[in-house]
Every structure is written in structure tokens, then in C-alpha cells.
Amino acid sequence: MGSQDFTRLPLNSPMRNLVRQTTVLTFLLILGLPAARTAPGNERGTVRFATFNVSLYRDAAGRLADDLATGDDPQARRVAEIIQRVRPDVLLLNEFDFDPNGRAIDAFQRNYLEVGRSGLVPIRFRHRYVAPVNTGVPSGHDLDGDGRTNGPGDAFGFGRFGGQYGMVVLSRLPLAEDRIRSFRTFLWKDMPGARWPRDPDTGEPYYSDAARSVLRLASKNLWDIPIVWDEREVHFIVSHPTPPVFDGPEDRNGLRNHDEIRLLADYLDPQRSRYIYDDHGRRGGMGSNVPFVVAGDLNADPHDGDSRREAITALLRHPRVRAGLAPASRGGTAAAKTDGGANETHRGDPSHDTSDFANDQRVGNLRLDYVLPSRLLEIVDSGVFWPLPAEDGQAAITASDHRLVWVDLRFPSGRGRAE
């Protein structure tokens, strides 16, 4: 078929799409580049959801945007390489500094994701969601017990400036922006049965009454983002609970991590979620017949580490969650053997690890990052991007102490391909 004939075809005709895809594939083969998906989904009608703690944070506001402005930041280049290799359709980035004008994420997309290097195909996300988080936002109270009220540990979420360790959602599928929900201002005290920390010596509450009256539960935020997939909506529910460490015997961070994860589990239950309210005052959680995907660095391993494991265990066993076989990698198993230390006594399968803490022999590597679909979706494939030392992409994983986790999903009927 000649080019003149091709241009006469309707824009959305199957033949025109076939010709376009064939042309792209031929071009890539001539260049010796890998054939990447040119549209969300693939021949099996799947969409790839992923989460990645990229560790793209800096110690001062605006510094990340400055570092990403030229396209030469080595850490960002390695992060982009991983994303280009895995090629997710919907992606949560944890620990990406928030700035209100979007300079940092603009620069990351333009100068890194959309630039192909080392024979990799650029990736473009046409849709994104970025919003404020609680890190670095002053609480006005002494939350860490150091006798002052203006330190990073006194913010609603630990941070040296507002937005440090923020979150971003990138998507190749449209977002139903008018129905996005944010839970940044939900107060910890409004959770029934909240696990407040107590002074182990006196048994008295660790936080003052005044602090408890204003303390927010989310250390960063919790977002419910409807993703438009083949005229249906799948809710991408994302968060980044505080690490259950960096505290004292009162375990204030461990207890908060527990309740942040519990908030996720309660949100999935139409009955238990009645107490929850979003930043606009709307109450309640997920409807009973709504498909969803929970994702994020939840900072809790179901078998090992310092977290209070009841919450992550309850989320993994939630009747609406299709936890299935956990995403895995061979690299995780190899790293656990090489790193040694606490890994030698861990109970969890190291192939499921998503974080590498080789510099802390007491902690070892853990499963902290999750992509958990609802039972209304079918898992087709999954993985943790953790190559073996001799495999492609292994050098790039030094960009972060976390690994990208992905899950390919489809509607059970086989429908749901996003074009």
C-alpha cells in the first residue's frame, strides 16, 4: 500500500493502525533498537501498573529541579533507564520532591524519560498527577521530643522543606481528574482504635493533647486516582507510609506506619471506611464493585524487618485484594546471598525483596514495595526489576535502594485493552 493510500484511511481504522505499528517496528529493527510497546497495553489486553521509590530527593527546595534541568544528572539517567526497560503504563514514583510549579517533574520527563540512551526507546507519559504532601509541613508542635518545634521531625511528615520525598503518578492512560481523591488532611485521631504511641516508662501518651488534635495520619499523602481503561475506571490507590524506624522505644513511627497501612485496608471496605474523609470532606471509601490497584512503598515486610506486621498482613489477606504470588526476581535472591548479614536469618523469600539495604547488615533486604490489584482484575504477569550482575540494566539499579515492581493486569473477560 502506497503512502497516498495510507493517508486516505480513516484515522482510527484497524488497517491504518496496523500499517503505523508495522512501520514503527521496521524502523526499530533497522536501527537495532528493541521493539517497545507503542501504546498502553499489549496483544493480551493487559496494562502494566508499577511502583518505584526512585530516591530522587534533595536537601533543599528547588534543588532537584535544578539538578534535572540539563539532562546530565547520573542518578536520574539510571532511574529513566529502568523505567524505559520496564515500560509501565501506569507508574507511581515515591520520593520525588514536590514543587508547586512542576519544574522537577517537567524536567525529568522531558530530559530523561523522553530521551533514549544506550539503545533504549524513549517513553512518554501523557498524563500525570502531582499534589502536595505532608512532608516538611510544620505542625507547630514538638513531635520528636527534642525540645523544639521547628525541626524536620516536627513536620506532619519528616522533611526539611515542604514536599521533600513527594509522590508523582505518571500514566499513558487518561485520568478522571475530576474524581481524584486526596487524604492529606485526615487526622490520626479520627481513626477508630488508632494506635497512639505511649511513653514506655510512664504509660502516658507520647504526644501532647494539643499535638494529637492536629496530627495528620498520612506522612506524605494517600491518593485515589481513577484511571480510564477501555471506557472503564480502575482506581489507582497510592501512598508512602512512614518508615517504622528512626524513633525511640515509644515506636511512634512503627505505630504510625501500621495505621497508615490500616487506612489503606479500611478504605477498601465499604463498611469499615465510613469514618474516612478526604480533603474535601467527602466520606467513605471504595465501592464494592469497583476495580482498583493499591501501590506504593509501604515500608513494611510481612515476614521481616521492624514494622508491626499485622497491618501489611491484613492488607495482603484482604478479601478484595488479589495478592497472588508476589512479584519476584532472581537478582533479589542473589543479592541476599551476597549481602549476608540479617538476610541469613530472614524468613521471607528473598526473590520477593524490593529493597537493598546492604549498607545496614542489621536490617537486610526487605519486601517493602507493592502493586496489589483487586479480585476484579486478573494478574497476567509480574516482576521486580532486579537483574543479576551479568544482565542488562544491573548497573542502573544503583540509582535507588528500592527496585521497581510491576504487575500486568487485565479484566477477566479479556477485554480492557487501552489503545
Protein Blocks (a to p, Z undefined) as FASTA:
>chain_A
ZZklmmmpcfklmklmmmmmmmmmmmmmmnopacddfbgcifkopacdddddehpacfbe
hklmmmmmnopafklmmmmmmmmmnopabdcdehiacdfklmmmmmmmmmmmmpceehia
cdddfbdcddddfehpaghiafkonopakbfklpmbdcfbehiaiacdddfbdcdfklcc
cfklpcfklpghiacdddfklopafbafklmmmmcfblmbccdddddeehiacddddddd
ddfehiafkommmmmmmmmmmmmmmmmpmklmmmpccfkopacjddfkbccddedjehpa
fkgcjbdfklmmmmmmpmkbcfkjadddfklmmmmmmnnmmllmpmbdfklpcbdcfklm
knopadfbdcdddfkbccfbdcdddddfkbghklmmmmpccdcdddddddfklpaiaZZ
